[in-house]
Amino acid sequence: IGFAGGSIPKIPANLVLLKSCSLVGVFWGNWIQRKPLEGLENMMEISEMLKEGKINSMISKVFPLHQTVQALEEIDNRTVIGKVVVVPTAFTSKL
C-alpha cells in the first residue's frame, strides 16, 4: 500500500492475522538518503526487470503535452488508476 499524499491508509490488524500475512513499512525517502548506493542498485535492478518484461508499470492513460490540464484534472478527480503520462505529441504513439 502506498500513498502520495493525504492521509496514511489504515489497515485493520485482524486482516493481517486472518490472512496469515506480513505487513512491512518502509520510509523510502529516509532510506534512500541513508543508503544512496543501495538505492541506485535497486533502481538499476528494477530498470533491468522492466527491460526484460518481468514487470511492467501500470500506465492508465497517455496524454499529449497540450492536454496536460486534462491529465492533471483526471488525477485530481481520481478517475485514473496507475500512472498518467504526459508526452510531447511526437512520442504519444510509442507508449
Residue, then its C-alpha position, 0 to 999 in steps of 0.5 A: i500500500g502506498f500513498a502520495g499524499g493525504s492521509i496514511p491508509k489504515i489497515p485493520a490488524n485482524l486482516v493481517l492475522l486472518k490472512s496469515c500475512s506480513l505487513v512491512g513499512v518502509f520510509w523510502g525517502n529516509w532510506i534512500q538518503r541513508k543508503p544512496l548506493e543501495g538505492l541506485e542498485n535497486m533502481m538499476e535492478i528494477s530498470e533491468m526487470l522492466k527491460e526484460g518484461k518481468i514487470n511492467s508499470m501500470i500506465s492508465k492513460v497517455f496524454p499529449l503535452h497540450q492536454t496536460v490540464q486534462a491529465l492533471e484534472e483526471i488525477d485530481n478527480r481520481t478517475v485514473i488508476g496507475k500512472v498518467v503520462v504526459v508526452p510531447t505529441a511526437f512520442t504519444s504513439k510509442l507508449 
